[in-house]
Amino acid sequence: MDKMVIVGGERLAGDVRISGAKNAALPIMASALLVDGWNAFHNIPDLADIRTIKRLLRSLGVEMEGEETLQVNAGRITNCEASYDLVRTMRASILVLGPLVARMGEARVSLPGGCAIGARPVNLHIKALQELGAEVTLKDGYVEAKASRLKGASIYFDISTVTGTENIMMAATLAEGTTVLNNAAREPEIANLAEVLTGMGARISGAGTDTIVIEGVESLHPVEAAVIPDRIEAGTFLIAAGITGGDVRIVGCNPLHLEALIAKLRDAGMRIDVADDSIRAAGGGTLKSVDVKTLPYPGFPTDLQAQIMALMAVSDGLSIITETVFENRFMHVGEMIRMGADIVIQGKSAVVRGVPKLRGAPVMATDLRASASLILAGLAAEGTTVLSRVYHIDRGYQRIEKKLSALGADIRRVAG
Ligand code: UD1
């Protein structure tokens, strides 16, 4: 298993280009299941999670060609089952459930089970599919869903769920009649998926708001469409600029998707200049502590909570970071403490007292975003940090060590 070796203390400077969003590419690739014919998706990132969904789609009989521009054809679906082996490595595999039932009338998808950041059930996906008329059974760790044709319905999500909204929005495109998704999630990745589905001939309004209306159609046609830039990758590099006192231009991003983070970084004392599709971020001097509370979009993203905690660990003062989206997403705290951070967990909050310096240490990644936060901490620390279990970061960041080195960081990947 690879490790990442980081020698802290370098100030980052220069331009970094942002890749396509993992969390938009995954549902967009799954949406090809709704269509007979070749789709073309641009700006697909090169990530382990993308390779996983490709394996899953291939196992269903989907043909694919290309990398950054990916052609996908689900003309001949030969299998409607997503196996445990594929789903357990990536929860988002559940995204094939809605499209498969809608197009094929049946699907069998392994239940994802727990993961490092909490129980993360899929009960809301299942309940909504039942409300669309699917017959759903849970057997041997699998969700089995059947429906000759789904029927439009008014659905209310108890909790704002991103992949739940995406799954049901995809399913409803081919349902008979109109579906209304109430308390739908509002993440930009949902609007991107809706844009792709609309290009396929779906009738969707309200994506990006909490009420999405989908008028079902008989069939969809292939589309050519692009994945939006990854706001979490962009946010991670903004924080990298701050934590190293650097001056970095983040190129090819959508600043409107990062407003919650930008507001916090400005409050902390960073200089942030926003252009149409780039952001220049400069640190310099000790930053001030700010409080952060994660919320569904447009609130502060839970996927940037660990990274901003690394910044707060070396800021001046006391910061209270409250996690409201996932119940167990403080796995990075113990590792940061090993690097000299002063953090105490109190229920859903972490109380972070900034220290003047972190110290390099051997640390272990526990999940995707936690690994990013430990790399950030390593960039700011005195001495050498060795991060193991690097496969977590490869799930969601395209060649992060290359992008950071190009900005002047001392970071390298070592095998074993
Ligand atoms: C997506 C993102 C993930 C991000 C998360 C929250 C993808 C591929 N992943 O994950 O990076 O951290 O949104 O922004 O887009 N819940 C239930 N029952 C359900 C579904 C969800 O109780 O059926 C709960 C979850 O346990 C969690 C909350 O709802 O507490 C939000 O989860 P959700 O938005 O569904 O996260 P994901 O879609 O899995």
Residues whose N, C-alpha, C, O or C-beta is under 5 A from the ligand:
A	BS01	UD1	N23 A92 R120 P121 V122 N123 L124 H125 I159 S160 T161 V162 T163 G164 T302 D303 V325 F326
